[in-house]
């Protein structure tokens, strides 16, 4: 069964809020997020690098960053890179904002809006990397259309990524890994970079792990790590040809 080819206007179907926020989290959410949020209310006419205090060497987008552990780790690891984190879940956003202030990070911008809205706002060819880690697998067949990876989102990734940029995907759900491989390999703008059978079981350099990954390993599920390169391609061509 292949995903629906229908485009969508939204991709977030989960809860937007969980447990009550701690006082510090609530304060950072109200005071810090407005300063760091992407200005989606207006078209972006300046270069995307203008969002950051110092011109970044590259810009990366992480969609659904959870509590921000991976996002903050990468921002600390690469202060020369500009990071954009998207997370509609209030508790995750609040946790990430507390970490950003604690580490005095100036190379992260945020959005608590739907990732589809963010992708459509971003300028074409503005990103060096798109990262999607452990997205909701929506295991029931009737919910497959809610899976984030699909022809419409891959079209959006292709538009915002620079040629030579990358789409990184990780999941511990075998059916979603297969789904992502099928959809991304048939998209003419992407090439799976694996060269050996073991490649998709090896995390990326500097990988810190995530809470979701730790849970998967405890429960006996093996994560997969996929990298797809953004390439120039003729519309309608197939990478499997």
N, C-alpha and C positions, 0 to 999 in steps of 0.2 A: 504494500500500500504506500503510495507516494503522497507527500504533503499536498494540500490544496494550493493551486497557483493564484488564488485570489489574494489581492493586496489587502492590507489591513491598515487601520488608522491608529491602532493601539496594540501594545504587546504585553502590558502588565495586567495580570488577572488575579494576583494574590492579595493578601492583606496589606494594608498601608500602615497599620499600627498594631503593636503587640502590647507588652506590659507597659504600665505607666513609666514615664521617663524619670530618671533621677534629676534632682535640682540642677546639677551642673550640666547634664545633657540638655535639659530644656532651655537653660540659659544660652548655651552655645548654639542651639538650633535657632533661637530667636535673634541672637546678636551676630553670629558669625555667618550663618548661611546666606543672609541677604547680601553680604559683602562678597562672597565667593561664588554665588550662583551665576550660571550662564544667563546672559540677558536675552532670553528667548522671546521677549515681548517686542523685540525690534530686529530687523534684518542685520546680519553681520556684514558690514561693509569694509571694516579694517581686516588686515591679516589676522588669522587666529592667534598668532604669537602675541598680539597686542593684549590678550587676556592675562598675560603673565608679567610679573615684575621685571624679569630679565628674559630676553629673547631666547627661547629654548632651542636646543639643537634638533629636537624632534618633538612631536606631540602624539600622545597615546590616549585612547579611550577605553575605559573599563566599564562594561555594562553589567549592572546588578552586582555591586561589590560587597554586598552583605554588610559585615561590620567594618569593612575597610582594611582588614589586616594585610591582604596582598597589595592593595593600592598604596597604603602608607609605607610598607616595606620597599616597594619599588621607588617611591618618591624619595625616600631616604637614600636608597642605593644610587639613584641617578638624579642628583639635584640639577643637572643640566637639561633634563627632559621635562616637558610640560605634560601634566596628567589631567584628564577630565574623567570624573567618576559620576556615574549615573545610578541612583538607587531611590526608588519611590518609597521603600519601607522606612518609616520615620525612625524607628529604633536604630536601624543600621546607620542611617545618615547621622544621627546624633552621636553615636559612638565614634564614627570616623571624624567628625568635627572636633571632638574632645582630643583625639589623637593628633590631629593637625595642629591644634594650638599647643599641645604639650611638647611637640617636636619643633615648633616654630617653622612649619613648612610654608613656603611661598610658591610652590610649583604645582599646586593642585587647585582645580576649579571643579565645581559640583553642579549637579542638577537633580532635583527630586521629582522631575516630570517623567513622563513615559519616554522610553528610549527611542521610540519611533519619531516622536516629536523632536528629540535632540538630533537624531541622524538627519532629519529633513532640514533642520536649521543650519547644520554645519556646512561650510563652503566645500565645494568639490575639490578633491585632491589635497585636503588639508591635514590628513592624519597619516602617521607612519605605522600605527598598529591599532587594531581593535581586539579587545580581550573579552572573552565570555567564559566564565568559570563556573562550572556546576550549576547551570541553569535548571529551572524546574523541568523535569522530564515529561510531565503530564502523561503518565503511563497508560491511562485509559484511552482506548481507541477513539472514543467520541471527542476526546480533548486534544488529539494530536495536532489539530489546527492551531492550538494555542502555543505550541512549541516555537521558541523564538527563531530558531534557524529555519528559514524557508526561502523560496525564490525571491519574495519581495524584500526581505531583510538583506539577503545577499546582494541584491541590486543596490540597496542603500550602502552597504559596505563597499561595494565596488566603486560607487560614486565618490565617497569621502576619502578612500585610501589613495595614497600616491602609488604610481607604478613602482613595484619593488617592495611595497608595504606588506604587512602580514595580518592575517586573522588567526588568533590563537583561541583554541577551544579545549576545555577539559570537562570530562564527565566520568562518573563511575557507573552509569547506566548503559549497558551494552546496546540496547535498542536505540538509544539516542545517539550513541557514537556512530552506529551503522547509518542512522538517518542523516546525520551531519555529513558523513563521508559521501553518501549518495547524492545529497543535494549540492554540496559544495564542489564535488568533482565534476558534476555535470554543468556547472555554471562556467561560461567561457572566460570569465575574468579571473578565475582562481586555479592554482595548481597546488596539489598536495605535495609537500616537500619531502616526505619520508623516502628514504633510500634503502633502508633495511627493515626487516620485520619487527625488530626490537624498537625502532624509532618511536612508535606511538606509545610505548610503555615508559619512555624516559621523559621526565619533566624538563622544563626549560632551565637554562643556566641561571643560578641564583634563586631557584624556586624555594619559597619559604614554607610551602604547604598552606592549607586552609583548614578551618574547623570542619567543613563538610568533607574534605578529603580524609581527615583523621577519623571521622565517624564511619566513612565508607570502608576504610581499611580495618577498623575494629569489627565491622560486620561482615568482613570477608569479600568485599567488592573491590575489584582492581581498577584503578583509574586509567584513563587513556588521555593522552596529550596530543592534540592535532595542530599542525601549523600549515596554513595555506598561504601561498604567495600571491599577491595581486599582480597580475600580468596584463599587458596590452593584448587584446584579443578581438577578433572579428565577431560582431554580433551574430549569434546563431551557431557559432562553432562549438564543438564539444571537446572537452579535454580528454575524454575517453576514446576519441577516434584515433 
